[in-house]
Amino acid sequence: MKAFAWQAFLQQQRDQHGKVLFTVTELANVAGISPGALNVELARLRQRGVVAKYAHGLYGLPGAVSAEALLSAIDTHAYITGHYALFTHHLVTQTPTAITCFTDRRSPRARERSTPLGRMEFVCVRSRVYAPPRDRPMASPTQALCDYVYLSRRQGVRPENLLTFRQLDRLDSDELRTVMARYPLTVQQHVQRICGNGNDPPHGNTANRGQSIAGHCQEAR
């Protein structure tokens, strides 16, 4: 297949079917060639900017894949939370340096993945804290806040020193109480302090904004 034919096919799949990621096997079947021959073709298409490699064995149109779509293809048990989700919900001012994902699967080799969308950090959580959202693989504002505090405390850092919170008065108080009940008491108390002091103008030193807060399976301090 020529480059323009590949581009037309990928755009059609996205526009008509909402499909944005493809495996090597799927693309080989479309082209009617072997996976080995397709890998040679994909190298050429990537050089020309027709196709992007999003993860091992996963390809799509450049710029057409969201973090949520990519995560669902990598780990169906995972969801985005923490700093990245807080930024998506406009509750912090600092741009995240990684995409924090909660999962109940432990895989040391896949704890971090470099993708065109940024570095994905997978955190194994096997307690009540692990609560995949029903509608999309992205934590709600309240869950993202609680998860961020939970992870920060596991790392021995104060979340107020890493991020500048804003618009926390938009959080639903009833939902917040329900979500907080899943976390250790120390996390609940810390979230309450942030919500009490986190509205504009926010508190906190942002000097360490790039610090990672991903970790392993353990309870918060």
LINHUGI-V116297 format. One record per residue. N is the residue number from 1. SS is DSSP state (H for helix, E for strand, L for the rest). D_FIRST is the distance of its C-alpha to the first C-alpha in Angstrom with 2 decimals. Layout:
# LINHUGI-V116297
n->[N & N]
ss->[SS & SS]
d_first->[D_FIRST & D_FIRST]
This chain:
# LINHUGI-V116297
n->[1 & 2 & 3 & 4 & 5 & 6 & 7 & 8 & 9 & 10 & 11 & 12 & 13 & 14 & 15 & 16 & 17 & 18 & 19 & 20 & 21 & 22 & 23 & 24 & 25 & 26 & 27 & 28 & 29 & 30 & 31 & 32 & 33 & 34 & 35 & 36 & 37 & 38 & 39 & 40 & 41 & 42 & 43 & 44 & 45 & 46 & 47 & 48 & 49 & 50 & 51 & 52 & 53 & 54 & 55 & 56 & 57 & 58 & 59 & 60 & 61 & 62 & 63 & 64 & 65 & 66 & 67 & 68 & 69 & 70 & 71 & 72 & 73 & 74 & 75 & 76 & 77 & 78 & 79 & 80 & 81 & 82 & 83 & 84 & 85 & 86 & 87 & 88 & 89 & 90 & 91 & 92 & 93 & 94 & 95 & 96 & 97 & 98 & 99 & 100 & 101 & 102 & 103 & 104 & 105 & 106 & 107 & 108 & 109 & 110 & 111 & 112 & 113 & 114 & 115 & 116 & 117 & 118 & 119 & 120 & 121 & 122 & 123 & 124 & 125 & 126 & 127 & 128 & 129 & 130 & 131 & 132 & 133 & 134 & 135 & 136 & 137 & 138 & 139 & 140 & 141 & 142 & 143 & 144 & 145 & 146 & 147 & 148 & 149 & 150 & 151 & 152 & 153 & 154 & 155 & 156 & 157 & 158 & 159 & 160 & 161 & 162 & 163 & 164 & 165 & 166 & 167 & 168 & 169 & 170 & 171 & 172 & 173 & 174 & 175 & 176 & 177 & 178 & 179 & 180 & 181 & 182 & 183 & 184 & 185 & 186 & 187 & 188 & 189 & 190 & 191 & 192 & 193 & 194 & 195 & 196 & 197 & 198 & 199 & 200 & 201 & 202 & 203 & 204 & 205 & 206 & 207 & 208 & 209 & 210 & 211 & 212 & 213 & 214 & 215 & 216 & 217 & 218 & 219 & 220 & 221]
ss->[L & L & H & H & H & H & H & H & H & H & H & H & H & H & H & H & H & L & L & L & L & E & E & H & H & H & H & H & H & H & H & L & L & L & H & H & H & H & H & H & H & H & H & H & H & H & H & L & L & L & L & E & E & E & E & L & L & E & E & E & L & L & L & L & L & L & H & H & H & H & H & H & H & H & L & L & L & L & E & E & L & H & H & H & H & H & H & H & L & L & L & E & L & L & L & L & L & E & E & E & E & E & E & L & L & L & L & H & H & H & L & E & E & E & E & L & L & E & E & E & E & E & E & E & L & L & L & L & L & L & L & L & L & L & L & L & L & E & L & L & H & H & H & H & H & H & H & H & H & H & H & H & H & H & L & L & L & L & H & H & H & L & L & L & E & L & L & H & H & H & L & L & H & H & H & H & H & H & H & H & L & L & L & L & H & H & H & H & H & H & H & H & H & H & H & H & H & L & L & L & L & L & L & L & L & L & L & L & L & L & L & L & L & L & L & L & L & L & L & L & L]
d_first->[0.00 & 3.77 & 6.61 & 8.23 & 6.09 & 6.54 & 9.99 & 10.78 & 10.19 & 12.28 & 14.82 & 15.25 & 15.98 & 18.39 & 20.10 & 20.53 & 20.96 & 21.92 & 19.49 & 18.63 & 18.26 & 15.96 & 16.68 & 14.69 & 15.37 & 14.15 & 10.70 & 10.61 & 11.75 & 9.19 & 6.34 & 9.21 & 9.89 & 13.06 & 14.02 & 14.96 & 11.71 & 10.15 & 13.09 & 12.31 & 8.84 & 10.92 & 13.56 & 11.62 & 10.49 & 14.15 & 15.56 & 14.03 & 15.35 & 12.30 & 13.14 & 16.65 & 18.17 & 21.12 & 22.66 & 22.29 & 19.25 & 18.67 & 15.96 & 15.63 & 15.64 & 18.25 & 21.59 & 20.71 & 22.42 & 26.22 & 28.52 & 29.56 & 26.12 & 25.36 & 28.80 & 28.47 & 25.40 & 27.29 & 30.73 & 31.66 & 35.31 & 35.12 & 35.86 & 36.11 & 39.68 & 42.13 & 41.64 & 38.06 & 39.09 & 42.31 & 40.49 & 38.09 & 41.24 & 42.90 & 45.77 & 45.55 & 45.07 & 43.40 & 39.63 & 38.66 & 37.43 & 35.90 & 34.78 & 37.50 & 36.63 & 39.19 & 38.40 & 40.62 & 38.60 & 39.68 & 37.15 & 38.39 & 35.11 & 33.30 & 36.12 & 34.11 & 30.39 & 28.92 & 26.17 & 24.76 & 27.25 & 30.16 & 32.02 & 32.53 & 35.93 & 36.65 & 40.32 & 41.63 & 44.23 & 46.09 & 48.85 & 49.53 & 47.78 & 44.40 & 43.71 & 40.12 & 39.95 & 39.33 & 37.06 & 34.74 & 34.36 & 36.50 & 40.26 & 42.54 & 44.61 & 47.63 & 45.79 & 43.94 & 47.32 & 48.97 & 46.14 & 46.29 & 50.04 & 49.70 & 47.28 & 49.34 & 52.48 & 50.82 & 50.14 & 53.72 & 52.90 & 53.97 & 51.14 & 53.23 & 53.01 & 49.21 & 48.31 & 49.92 & 50.00 & 50.29 & 50.67 & 51.67 & 54.06 & 51.07 & 50.89 & 52.34 & 55.49 & 55.49 & 51.90 & 52.69 & 55.69 & 53.69 & 50.89 & 53.35 & 55.18 & 52.41 & 53.04 & 55.92 & 58.97 & 58.53 & 55.08 & 56.50 & 59.29 & 57.01 & 54.74 & 57.88 & 59.07 & 55.81 & 55.81 & 59.44 & 58.84 & 55.18 & 55.26 & 55.03 & 56.44 & 54.82 & 56.34 & 54.87 & 54.06 & 50.41 & 50.75 & 48.90 & 46.05 & 43.38 & 44.93 & 42.85 & 44.45 & 42.29 & 44.23 & 44.73 & 46.36 & 49.92 & 52.14 & 52.98 & 56.15]
